[in-house]
Amino acid sequence: MSQNLAAPAFALAIDAMGGDNAPHIVLDGMELAAERHPQARFLLVGDEARVGSMLARRPRAAKACMLRHAKDVISAEMKPTAALRQGRQSSMRIAIDAVANGEASGVVSAGNTGALMALAKIVVKTLPEIDRPALAAIAPSARGDVVMLDLGANIQCDARNLVEFAVMGDSFARAVLGLSAPTFGLLNVGSEELKGDDRVRAAAEVLRESHIGANFHGFIEGHDIAAGTVDVVVTDGFTGNVALKTGEGALKLMRDLLRQVFTSSVPARMGYLLARPALDRLREWMDPRRYNGAILLGLNGVVVKSHGGTDATGFAHAVDVAMDMVTHRFNDRIREGLALLSKPVTAPAPP
């Protein structure tokens, strides 16, 4: 049996050198991840001289990980094209190669986002059934966690892409959020059926008649994201990235305003002491570490991008997301979902 057909030796390949505070934060995160996933085995890729002694001081991670040497590191400033040409001996590339050759089921890196996306697309490649991969992430809403995609991998999308994103988002919400029947909607300029351009309306027509059509909410607007109107928000990469950055800015503004309010006077500080238990719960709910890990969906393997500046808890959460996708056979679910689409995606006739 060929290597690609054999069971992967490792659940995940881990880029030990990627991120602002690597390898320390990565190894601390793996210590937490090994405790949460005691049966999993990880391929840790990095500078053996630096990582080896540090790994030995983290017993759970040392037991769960096999260390593979990589002499180079892809810097945060390196352009994706340069990473493709010059990064063959880097920790990121070797970790990605392990997924491409079937040695690992997925990869987690906190390194250069553009390089990771470029390498993953070229080396791991997309699933045969997928036209383009999509960048997805989990965000908070009034009703709980919500999945958003695409968040910037594809600036221009056609109806077929949007339909594929919806199927991938449905599979992701089932695997990672544990939802049995996630609802989803297409982000649009209005909720009425006639709103939007041809590609959005064509995608909606296909999705209404699809195997997940019963869970299709229809068109949603920007305010529906924070309201939690649906579990999965589907859009093109341009709109999705703008919506994501707007939401991040709004959360930061809210935190800054709360800080100003509760430090403005002595009575305000006393009010903070009274409100502290509720504010602590709010801080925990909006903790960005809970939402660390952007996922490139539609590839022939699991690829998760951790935030470069995260801490150990955040990196461990990115590993949790990747492990959920591996455990629940995420790519198999995508294939099954796309196979159930019976209606071809075509643009509707002009009204």
Secondary structure as the mmCIF struct_conf table of DSSP 4:
data_model
#
loop_
_struct_conf.conf_type_id
_struct_conf.id
_struct_conf.beg_label_comp_id
_struct_conf.beg_label_asym_id
_struct_conf.beg_label_seq_id
_struct_conf.end_label_comp_id
_struct_conf.end_label_asym_id
_struct_conf.end_label_seq_id
TURN_TY1_P TURN_TY1_P1 GLN A 3 LEU A 5
BEND BEND1 ALA A 6 ALA A 6
HELX_LH_PP_P HELX_LH_PP_P1 ALA A 7 PRO A 8
BEND BEND2 ALA A 9 ALA A 9
STRN STRN1 PHE A 10 PHE A 10
BEND BEND3 ALA A 11 ALA A 11
STRN STRN2 LEU A 12 ASP A 15
TURN_TY1_P TURN_TY1_P2 ALA A 16 MET A 17
BEND BEND4 GLY A 19 GLY A 19
TURN_TY1_P TURN_TY1_P3 ASP A 20 PRO A 23
HELX_RH_AL_P HELX_RH_AL_P1 HIS A 24 ARG A 36
TURN_TY1_P TURN_TY1_P4 PRO A 38 GLN A 39
STRN STRN3 PHE A 42 GLY A 46
HELX_RH_AL_P HELX_RH_AL_P2 GLU A 48 ALA A 56
TURN_TY1_P TURN_TY1_P5 ARG A 57 ARG A 57
HELX_RH_AL_P HELX_RH_AL_P3 PRO A 59 ALA A 64
STRN STRN4 CYS A 65 HIS A 69
STRN STRN5 ASP A 72 ASP A 72
TURN_TY1_P TURN_TY1_P6 ALA A 76 GLU A 77
HELX_RH_AL_P HELX_RH_AL_P4 PRO A 80 GLN A 86
TURN_TY1_P TURN_TY1_P7 ARG A 88 GLN A 89
STRN STRN6 SER A 90 SER A 90
HELX_RH_AL_P HELX_RH_AL_P5 SER A 91 ALA A 100
TURN_TY1_P TURN_TY1_P8 ASN A 101 GLY A 102
BEND BEND5 GLU A 103 GLU A 103
STRN STRN7 ALA A 104 ALA A 104
BEND BEND6 SER A 105 SER A 105
STRN STRN8 GLY A 106 SER A 109
BEND BEND7 GLY A 111 GLY A 111
HELX_RH_AL_P HELX_RH_AL_P6 THR A 113 LEU A 119
HELX_RH_PI_P HELX_RH_PI_P1 ALA A 120 VAL A 124
STRN STRN9 THR A 126 THR A 126
TURN_TY1_P TURN_TY1_P9 PRO A 128 GLU A 129
BEND BEND8 ASP A 131 ARG A 132
STRN STRN10 ALA A 134 SER A 141
TURN_TY1_P TURN_TY1_P10 ALA A 142 ARG A 143
STRN STRN11 GLY A 144 LEU A 149
BEND BEND9 LEU A 151 ALA A 153
BEND BEND10 ILE A 155 GLN A 156
HELX_RH_AL_P HELX_RH_AL_P7 ALA A 159 VAL A 176
BEND BEND11 LEU A 177 LEU A 177
BEND BEND12 SER A 180 ALA A 181
STRN STRN12 PHE A 184 LEU A 187
BEND BEND13 VAL A 189 VAL A 189
BEND BEND14 SER A 191 GLU A 192
TURN_TY1_P TURN_TY1_P11 GLU A 193 LEU A 194
BEND BEND15 GLY A 196 GLY A 196
HELX_RH_AL_P HELX_RH_AL_P8 ASP A 198 ARG A 208
TURN_TY1_P TURN_TY1_P12 GLU A 209 GLU A 209
BEND BEND16 SER A 210 SER A 210
TURN_TY1_P TURN_TY1_P13 HIS A 211 ILE A 212
HELX_RH_3T_P HELX_RH_3T_P1 GLY A 213 ASN A 215
STRN STRN13 PHE A 216 ILE A 220
TURN_TY1_P TURN_TY1_P14 GLY A 222 GLY A 222
HELX_RH_AL_P HELX_RH_AL_P9 HIS A 223 ALA A 227
TURN_TY1_P TURN_TY1_P15 GLY A 228 GLY A 228
BEND BEND17 THR A 229 THR A 229
BEND BEND18 ASP A 231 ASP A 231
STRN STRN14 VAL A 232 VAL A 234
HELX_RH_AL_P HELX_RH_AL_P10 GLY A 237 PHE A 262
TURN_TY1_P TURN_TY1_P16 THR A 263 THR A 263
BEND BEND19 SER A 264 SER A 265
HELX_RH_AL_P HELX_RH_AL_P11 VAL A 266 TRP A 285
TURN_TY1_P TURN_TY1_P17 MET A 286 MET A 286
HELX_RH_3T_P HELX_RH_3T_P2 PRO A 288 TYR A 291
STRN STRN15 ALA A 294 LEU A 297
TURN_TY1_P TURN_TY1_P18 GLY A 298 GLY A 298
STRN STRN16 LEU A 299 LEU A 299
BEND BEND20 ASN A 300 GLY A 301
STRN STRN17 VAL A 302 LYS A 305
TURN_TY1_P TURN_TY1_P19 GLY A 308 GLY A 309
HELX_RH_AL_P HELX_RH_AL_P12 ALA A 312 THR A 327
TURN_TY1_P TURN_TY1_P20 HIS A 328 ARG A 329
HELX_RH_AL_P HELX_RH_AL_P13 PHE A 330 ALA A 339
TURN_TY1_P TURN_TY1_P21 LEU A 340 LEU A 340
BEND BEND21 LYS A 343 LYS A 343
HELX_LH_PP_P HELX_LH_PP_P2 ALA A 347 PRO A 350
#
